[in-house]
Amino acid sequence: MADATDALIELRSISKDYRSLRPLRIRDLRVAPGQSIALLGLDAMAAEILVSVIIGATLPDAGDACVLGRPTAAIKTGEEWLKWLEQFGMVSSRTVLIEQLTVEQNLALPLSFDIEELSPSLRAQVSTLASELHIPEAELSKPMLHASAPTQLRVRLGRALALSPRILLLEHPNAMLSPDDTPAFAADLSRIIAARQLTSILITSDKTFASAVADQVLTLQPATGQLKASPDSWVARLLGR
């Protein structure tokens, strides 16, 4: 984890009640600019709450959240928060995909509201994004309803990346995939994070997937909020898994 002076994301002694058996607790989480970490030990609801705390959508009941150089509690207005939110990309099953629109149109949504007929410049932007995501060109014209699960997840990732965020947050993305499709997505995700030099937090229950994507794998001890480092995560990165 990063030193406090280097941290782009810093959570200290965080506690947030979300009507579970115990509150979400994070004793000390610091993520440096460009660092990619994976967190194990959070279920879907805890992952959602953690992301909400990081992006300032909710404030912790106790502790301090300092992100992008400022306390989230210092954001006072909705307009200020919406502008600040542009620096985050989020991948979640809660991201709405419009089934009646094509894959191409769904990818274009963050870039323009005028997607009935994509302009040449907008279509070129979408094509570049699809290529980066390894979405086959043949998939782009399909209605989202008929797109494969890997394509749907890549569209969610593309929507998160479209506005070039500084921080990427992913809530259990591999839960949307079959085991056979997971390694290819892990490789693509790791490549994109590295190429864009993103600061990222991946929340997952799959240690193998986590090790294939992140620089460091941490496991949350929910009773105490302590984050325990996985000693072999750097080995998996070295071997390219």
Buried (B, 14 or more C-beta within 10 A) or exposed (E): BBEEEEBBBBBBEBBBEBEEEEBBBBBBBBBBBBBBBBBBBBEBEBBBBBBBBBBBEBBBEEBEBBBBEEEBEEBEEEEEBEEBBEBBBBBBBEBEBEEEBBBBBBBBBBBBEEBEEBEEEBBEBBBEBBEBBBBEEEBBEBBBEEBBEBBBBBBBBBBBBBEEBBBBBBBBBBBBBEEEBBBEBBBBBBEBBBEBEBBBBBBBBBBBBBBBBBBBBBBBEBEEBBBEEBEEBBEBBEEEB
